[in-house]
Amino acid sequence: MSIIESHPTIDDAYPTRKASEAALLYRQDPVVYGGPGDGPIDAATLDSFDANGFLTVDRLLAPDEVEDYRAELRRLSADPRVLADERTVTERGSDEVRSIFEIHKISELFAGLVRDPRVVGRARQILGSEVYVHQSRVNYKPGFSGKDFYWHSDFETWHAEDGMPRMRAVSISIALTENFVHNGGLMIMPGSHKTFVACVGETPDDHYKESLRGQEIGTPDPNSLSILAEKHGIELFTGAAGSATMFDCNCMHGSNGNITPFPRSNVFIVFNSVENTCVEPFSAPAPRPEFIGARDFTPVGAGAATGDERARPSSNGVAGG
């Protein structure tokens, strides 16, 4: 395998899961589309985001806000209807909740967080356009039993299985518990977002049913990971509850399991540009369900994607339908 190759096709700028060997491809897209006058991020931070692929906010949420969201997490994880919903994913081999997807449609509290200017304003600024929610979820990672999230680029999956054409999406992970060095915190290879790892392995039907518990297809090979790690290093993110990390869709990232008593819960929101809406999957038989990869491209704040009838809680706080 060449260290860096570039062989996009006319129809696919980032071919993956199509060849018998992995490849490292040059990024074909900008990282930052907006400027310092377009939102709350200053010029130096935008430059750093362009170079490293991420930014951090020490206190995005105040302590009382964090407690409200944590109470909502506890309520959701104890609600039988939520636990029975296909959008709730349990850890492999147990009944422990791993993630709840489409959280902005299940909970009005989290719908409000998606619309919060502190959150969506940063996404609009980086992507230089109106944005919609491609995916939202809460990750629980409980103490003692929280499993790892292996190294991956989110864009590889969104491109292959959801049909996201280009790298014009950004994620924000907001900590709802303290992130220590020892409880499975987020790790990113800074600068890795400028290299796309084309993976091997054909996508099977309904791959999401297994990949949400532990992904194997679409994960980078050890050689590619070693090249990126040696070139860029690895940064581990710690911080108080209420802190946030915003990162580019192609950052190579992952997290270890959590064998400590201290849980690590976070809310994860993916914003995609309305100028980069998904098409047919590039390397999968069919798109994943909409609760994983949205097909409603309504901009945040315009009504349907957040805050419409589907997102409003019933009398016990859970969205109807």
Secondary structure by P-SEA (a helix, b strand, c coil): cccbbbbbccccccccccccccccccccccccccccccccccaaaaaaaaacccccccccccaaaaaaaaaaaaaaaacccccccccccccccccccccccccccccaaaaaaaaccaaaaaaaaaacccccccbbbbbbcccccccccccccaaaaaaaccccccccbbbbbbbccccccccccccccccccccccccccccccccccccccccccccccaaaaaaaaaabbbbbbbbccccccccccccccbbbbbcccbbbbbbbbbbbbcccccccccccccccccccccccccccccccccccccccccccccccc
